Amino acid sequence: MAHFHSLKIRSLVRDTRDAIVVSFDVPAELRPIFHYQPGQHLTLRATIDGEEQRRSYSICSAVQDDELKIAIKKVSGGVFSSWAHENFSTGMALEVMPPNGSFHLPLSPAHHRHYLAFAAGSGITPVFSIIKSTLLAEPQSRFTLVYGNRASSTVMMRDPLADLKDQFLDRLSVIHIMSREKQDIELFNGRIDADKCRALFEQWIWLGDIDHVFICGPQHMMEQVSATLFSLGLDKSRIHAELFGVATPATRPRAVAAATDAQCDVTLVIDGRHYEFSMPRDAMPVLEAGLAQGIEIPYACKGGICATCRCKITEGKADMDANHALEDYEVASGFVLSCQAFPATDKLVLDFDQDA
Ligand SMILES: Cc1cc2nc3c(=O)[nH]c(=O)nc-3n(C[C@H](O)[C@H](O)[C@H](O)COP(=O)(O)OP(=O)(O)OC[C@H]3O[C@@H](n4cnc5c(N)ncnc54)[C@H](O)[C@@H]3O)c2cc1C
């Protein structure tokens, strides 16, 4: 799982002025490990201006599609997204880590559900994969999407969404919320925030009918939507969120006073191999200490967001500084993000091979 593979770009399509859709050629021998669940993401690695950069991009194709596709929105001043927009070309080989992430629910043709999704901007990518995969796999389920953008010209995946709407006229409902383009229905103008969310539930969407909600977009919007759903009585276990980035750095500096001489004997289990080393208990996260030992550990954001470095504690304890990725049930069953995990015991065993 820790390994990158070389995949060639099969096609490159401009989606909006700021977004490109990239599809990959997956050779037959790599197909099993690049098999994905809806809503999962790929981590790309590249050396840009002499420095290694890793970024995650959500897969925006359905699991039933015979292609592996991501969409990259150019972030102003962004290192990787700008480089991708300027340098990607058809046939170019990229280093890609196999799919990862738990922003999805098991699909079943027996389900008879009404799902709701809130997406804003590039947050549509995993949501599109989830919607299309679900509508194809669950013939009795329905989806309502609330999708926020500035104006129609900035709507990522607009055409694929319109095609999906045509294909599933009775089972897909798309509500576009625009902040800088006036629409006839006043309710659909503005931003997706707590007030908009409440207004939608009062006038357009009956929350009592909703089984699960998926949310992806800027942190502020996600927090407001989740808090509103929660306050309206939706159980936390029905709210699923994927964060692309945080406004404030996830890792706060540890209090120097906390640094003692206490050491921890760490064992990392990765691809069946055991790596052992000793590290200070309170000075750095286990990921940093392991990378300093030259161990190839899967990671991307180092900010507690992408969950690429997720692993399970099988012995000892660790404290996490920030967790924007793991659900409560995962933490309860011992999963941690190694980029945020500080040893809290003299011995700590982290298993990267366990999935459940
Ligand atoms: C699980 C996961 C899935 C993701 N999926 C996608 C996807 O499908 N499509 C996509 O385009 N991006 C996606 N991202 C975001 C992506 O990984 C990068 O963070 C993004 O492309 C910016 O990287 P950069 O190197 O260009 O910017 P950086 O050089 O890392 O950042 C430059 C500046 O931009 C700000 N910034 C960083 N990210 C964003 C953002 N998303 N929006 C606004 N400002 C930002 C930073 O705070 C910083 O000030 C995903 C992230 C995660 C964790």
The ligand as an ORCA input file, in Angstrom:
! r2SCAN-3c Opt
* xyz 0 1
  C      -8.623     13.491      0.584
  C      -8.386     14.699     -0.325
  C      -8.956     14.731     -1.584
  C      -8.774     15.831     -2.424
  N      -9.361     15.838     -3.648
  C      -9.193     16.892     -4.478
  C      -9.814     16.912     -5.771
  O     -10.512     15.970     -6.164
  N      -9.598     17.990     -6.574
  C      -8.826     19.056     -6.159
  O      -8.651     20.008     -6.946
  N      -8.236     19.071     -4.931
  C      -8.389     18.008     -4.101
  N      -7.768     18.001     -2.872
  C      -6.887     19.125     -2.513
  C      -5.473     18.831     -3.055
  O      -4.909     17.728     -2.391
  C      -4.521     20.008     -2.849
  O      -4.572     20.426     -1.520
  C      -4.865     21.181     -3.758
  O      -4.735     20.803     -5.121
  C      -3.886     22.353     -3.494
  O      -2.566     21.879     -3.624
  P      -1.434     22.869     -4.137
  O      -0.124     22.170     -4.028
  O      -1.799     23.409     -5.472
  O      -1.542     24.057     -3.098
  P      -0.530     24.315     -1.877
  O       0.759     24.794     -2.420
  O      -0.529     23.108     -0.996
  O      -1.310     25.480     -1.139
  C      -1.205     26.816     -1.589
  C      -2.212     27.710     -0.877
  O      -3.541     27.334     -1.245
  C      -4.313     27.014     -0.099
  N      -5.086     25.812     -0.450
  C      -4.670     24.527     -0.434
  N      -5.644     23.699     -0.836
  C      -6.715     24.481     -1.140
  C      -8.019     24.222     -1.625
  N      -8.432     22.963     -1.888
  N      -8.849     25.277     -1.813
  C      -8.436     26.546     -1.551
  N      -7.212     26.858     -1.097
  C      -6.365     25.847     -0.883
  C      -3.335     26.713      1.000
  O      -3.886     27.039      2.275
  C      -2.169     27.612      0.633
  O      -2.379     28.900      1.154
  C      -7.967     16.915     -1.997
  C      -7.375     16.879     -0.731
  C      -7.574     15.780      0.096
  C      -6.920     15.768      1.455
*
